[in-house]
């Protein structure tokens, strides 16, 4: 799964409109226009580089913007805005960071993630899920493969947009 695919699936699952996508990117510190957004939301060719249309920094900026759009700006003890963190330092932890930031933005619990996975037809243990949501320096940390994030986003779409999912399944 590439970075472009993550953005497309998130947009679909959460039913985010174009204007809101642009605002979310702006909250994350990235300025894009309608044309750039359209290019970004066009599916990449199979076998292309993971970050061909959107690089890791912009993906994480989008996730930070999603947190700010849903939860508001975070302020420190001195009442100044706290800058969002950038946690993606290796390609293998992109999915982990996206899952964590999505969980924060939408105030999901591990039970919500388990529900999304079950809706998508995937069964995993709570220990397996907690291992992918841990900090990378934790001894029980496990890199999240594409199947975790893909199925969570699929389950979200199935729960939030059941009529749309049935229409696309018939085509």
N, C-alpha and C positions, 0 to 999 in steps of 0.2 A: 504494500500500500504506500503510495507516495504522498507528499505533503499536500498537493493539490486535491487528491482524493479525500483527505481528512477534512479539508475546508468544505468541499462539495457535500460530503455526507453530513457534516455538522449543520450546515445551512439547511439541508433538506429536513433532517430530523427535528430541528428546532423551529423550522418554518420562518427563517429570517429573511426579511425583504432586502432588496439591494441597498436602499438608503440606510437601513440599519447596519448592513454589512460594512458600509463605508464609515459609519459612525464608530463601529466596534474597532475597526482598524485605526481610526483616529485616536480613540481612547488608548490604544496600545502604542501610539506614537508613530504610526505609519500613515502617510497621506496617499490615498489612491483616488482615481476618478472612475466614472462609469465604464470607460473603455478598458482601463486596467482591470477592473473588477470582472468585466465580461471575459477577458482573456484568462484571468485567474480561475474563473468558474467553468472554463472549457476543459473537458477531460483530456488528460495527457495520453500520448500513445503508450501502449504496452512496451516495456523494455527501456523506456527513457529514464534519465537520471531522476532520482527521488526528488531533487529540489530544482527541477527544470523550470517550473512556473512560479514557485514560491519557495524562497530559501528558509532555512531553519529559523533564522532570527525573525523574519516576518511572520512565520507560523506561530512562534511563541509570542510575538507582539500581539497577534490576533487573539490568542488565548488569554493574554493579560488584559486586553481590551474587553473580552467577553466577561471576565471577572469584574472589571470596573463597571461595565454596563449593567450587570445583574446585582452586584453587591455594593457599588459605590466606591469612591476613592478611599484608600486606606490612609489614615493619618497617624503619625507617630506621637509620642508623649509631648513633643514641642508644638503640636498642632500643625505641623508642616506635612504635606503629602509625602508618603513613602513611595519611592520608586519601585516598580514591579521587579521581581527577580527574573533572571534568565538562567534556567537550570539545564537546558539541553547542551551537553558538552560532547556527546558522542551520538552517532547515528542509532546505536542500539537502544538508547533510552528515550528516543522521541515519543514513542507510544506511551511509555510510563508517565512522562511529564504531561502529555496531552490529557491522559486519563485523570491525573491528579488535579490539573487546572480545571478541567470540566467538572469534576466533583466539587471543587471549591465554588466555581461560578454558579452552578445550578443547585448548590446546597444538597447534593446527593449524599446518600449514605452507602455503605457497602451493600446493604440490603437492596437498595435501588439498583445498583450495578448487577447484583445477582438476579433481580427480577428481569432486567433488560436481557441478560444472557439467557435466562430461561425462556423468555419470549422468543428469542432468536433460535431456540432449540439447542443451546449449548449448556452443558452441566459441568460446573467446576466446583471445587471445594472452597470454603471460605478461607482456608489457609493459603490456597493457591492464589486467590484474589488479593489477599493481604500482602503476599510476597511481592506482587507487581506494584503495589501502592506504597511500598516502603522506600526509605531513602536509599540511594545507591551504595552508601557506605555501611548499611546494615548487613549483618552476616546472613540473613535470610532473604535478602533482596533477589529478585528474579527479573531479568529483562522481559518486557511484555512483547510478545510477538504480534504480528499483524492480526491474528485471529481474535485476540482479546478486544482490541479497539474496534475492529470491523464489526464484530458481533454485538458489542455494546451499542454502537451507532445504529446497527440494524434493528436491535431490540427497541431502542428509543423511537425510531421511525415507526415501527410496528405499533407501539403503544400510543404515541402522540398523533399519528396520522394513519389510523387503520384503514380508512376508506381509500386514501391515496395508495397505500401499499397494495391493497387488493386490486386496484385498477392496473398498476404496473405489473403485478404478478400475472395477470391474464394476457398481457400483450406478448 
